[in-house]
Amino acid sequence: MAYCGSRGKSAAWLGLLLIVLVVSAGCVSETKSGDKTTFTLQLWVPLCVILGGAVAAPAGWFLRDTGRLGFALLILGPLACIFGMSLFTDRAEVDPSGYLVRVGIFGSATHRGKFDELSQISWAIKRGRRGSPTRYMVCHKKSGETDEITAGNAIVRPAVELIEQFARAKGVPVDPKPW
């Protein structure tokens, strides 16, 4: 019995070490091509999500008689594969003339703008349904339109800083961040 307990503790420590290594490895890739900077997820991130989904679905099939866990794995496995494939489309491109931010399920949230078309940049914090705050960069265009870019995504976070720098260089007023 003591051997099983120590084996379980070793596996738990090994799993914790693996999680720490993966989290500390970094997941955002920054590529510069001339004046253009592109932020994307590193290749291992979507591949791990797809692999996890591919493992979860068969595991759910074999565990379906055990109750909710089996069915949850059976349903969430294919969803994880689809979500992992959509992570390949997440990207942010910033250059001295403008920005393109594409995030969400298969790039469902796309933000595009030219710095010459902006009248101001401000910041907003909105509370979600569960009360957690979401930070936004609000790009006010001269046409009167606004573009709210979520500033909490790992890809978007460094892009927002770069957008702010280029906008200031073009003379666009940028409000101070409230956070």
C-alpha positions in Angstrom: 0.0 0.0 0.0 2.7 2.5 0.9 4.3 1.9 -2.6 1.0 2.9 -4.3 0.8 6.0 -2.2 4.3 7.1 -3.0 3.7 6.3 -6.7 0.6 8.5 -6.7 2.5 11.3 -5.0 5.3 11.0 -7.5 2.9 11.2 -10.4 1.2 14.2 -8.9 4.5 16.0 -8.5 5.5 15.0 -12.0 2.2 16.4 -13.3 2.7 19.6 -11.4 6.2 20.0 -12.7 4.9 19.4 -16.3 2.2 22.1 -15.9 4.8 24.6 -14.5 7.1 23.9 -17.4 4.4 24.3 -20.0 3.0 27.5 -18.5 6.5 29.0 -18.1 7.5 28.1 -21.7 5.5 31.0 -23.2 2.8 30.6 -25.8 3.0 33.8 -27.9 5.3 34.1 -30.9 6.4 37.6 -32.0 7.6 37.9 -35.6 9.0 41.1 -37.2 9.1 41.6 -40.9 10.3 45.1 -41.7 8.0 47.5 -39.8 5.3 44.9 -39.3 5.0 42.9 -36.1 2.9 39.8 -36.0 1.8 38.0 -32.8 0.5 34.4 -33.0 0.3 31.4 -30.7 3.2 29.1 -30.8 2.6 25.9 -32.7 2.5 23.7 -29.6 -0.5 25.4 -28.0 -3.2 24.5 -30.6 -1.5 21.1 -31.1 -1.8 20.3 -27.4 -5.4 21.3 -27.4 -6.2 19.1 -30.4 -4.2 16.2 -28.9 -6.0 16.6 -25.6 -9.4 16.5 -27.4 -8.3 13.5 -29.5 -7.3 11.6 -26.3 -10.4 12.7 -24.4 -13.0 11.4 -26.9 -11.8 7.8 -26.9 -11.3 7.9 -23.1 -14.9 9.1 -22.8 -16.0 6.2 -24.9 -14.3 3.7 -22.6 -15.5 5.5 -19.5 -19.1 6.0 -20.7 -20.4 3.4 -18.3 -18.9 5.2 -15.3 -21.3 8.1 -15.5 -21.0 11.8 -16.1 -17.2 11.9 -16.6 -17.3 9.5 -19.6 -20.0 11.5 -21.3 -18.3 14.8 -20.5 -15.1 13.5 -22.1 -17.0 12.1 -25.1 -18.7 15.5 -25.7 -15.8 17.8 -24.8 -13.1 15.9 -26.8 -14.4 16.8 -30.3 -15.2 20.4 -29.1 -11.6 20.7 -27.9 -10.4 19.5 -31.4 -12.5 22.2 -33.1 -11.4 24.9 -30.6 -7.7 23.8 -31.1 -8.0 24.1 -34.9 -9.5 27.6 -34.5 -6.5 28.7 -32.4 -4.4 28.6 -35.6 -6.4 31.6 -36.9 -5.7 33.9 -33.8 -3.3 36.6 -34.8 -2.5 40.3 -34.4 -0.6 42.4 -36.9 0.6 45.9 -36.2 2.7 48.3 -38.4 3.1 52.0 -38.4 0.1 52.5 -40.7 -2.5 50.3 -38.8 -3.5 47.1 -37.1 -5.3 43.9 -37.7 -6.5 41.8 -34.7 -8.2 38.5 -35.4 -9.3 36.3 -32.4 -12.2 34.1 -31.4 -13.6 30.9 -32.9 -12.1 30.8 -36.4 -11.3 34.6 -36.3 -14.9 35.6 -35.4 -13.8 38.8 -33.8 -11.8 40.8 -36.3 -10.6 44.4 -35.6 -9.0 46.4 -38.4 -8.0 50.1 -38.4 -5.6 52.7 -39.8 -4.0 55.1 -37.4 -4.7 58.0 -39.8 -8.5 57.2 -39.3 -8.4 57.3 -35.5 -9.5 60.3 -33.5 -8.7 58.9 -30.0 -7.9 55.8 -28.1 -9.6 55.2 -24.7 -9.9 52.3 -22.3 -12.9 50.5 -20.8 -13.5 47.9 -18.2 -16.7 45.9 -18.4 -18.0 43.3 -16.0 -19.0 40.0 -17.3 -22.0 37.9 -16.2 -19.9 36.4 -13.4 -18.6 39.8 -12.3 -15.1 39.3 -13.7 -13.7 42.4 -15.4 -12.7 42.5 -19.1 -10.4 45.2 -20.3 -10.9 46.9 -23.7 -9.0 49.2 -25.9 -11.6 51.5 -27.5 -10.4 52.9 -30.9 -12.6 55.9 -31.8 -12.6 56.5 -35.5 -13.0 59.9 -37.2 -16.1 58.5 -38.9 -17.8 58.1 -35.5 -17.5 54.3 -35.3 -15.7 52.6 -32.4 -13.7 49.4 -32.3 -13.5 47.6 -29.0 -10.5 45.3 -28.8 -10.3 42.9 -25.8 -7.0 43.6 -24.1 -6.8 40.4 -22.0 -6.0 37.8 -24.6 -2.4 36.6 -24.6 -1.9 37.5 -28.3 -3.7 40.8 -28.1 -2.0 42.1 -24.9 1.4 42.8 -26.5 -0.3 44.0 -29.7 -2.3 46.6 -27.7 0.9 48.1 -26.3 2.3 48.4 -29.8 -0.9 49.9 -31.2 -0.7 52.5 -28.4 2.9 53.3 -29.2 2.2 53.7 -33.0 -1.0 55.8 -32.3 0.9 58.2 -30.0 3.7 58.5 -32.7 0.9 59.5 -35.2 -0.4 62.1 -32.9 -3.6 60.2 -31.8 -4.6 61.2 -28.3 -4.4 58.1 -26.0 -6.2 58.2 -22.6 -4.3 56.8 -19.6 -5.2 53.3 -18.6 -7.6 53.0 -15.7 -5.8 49.8 -14.4 
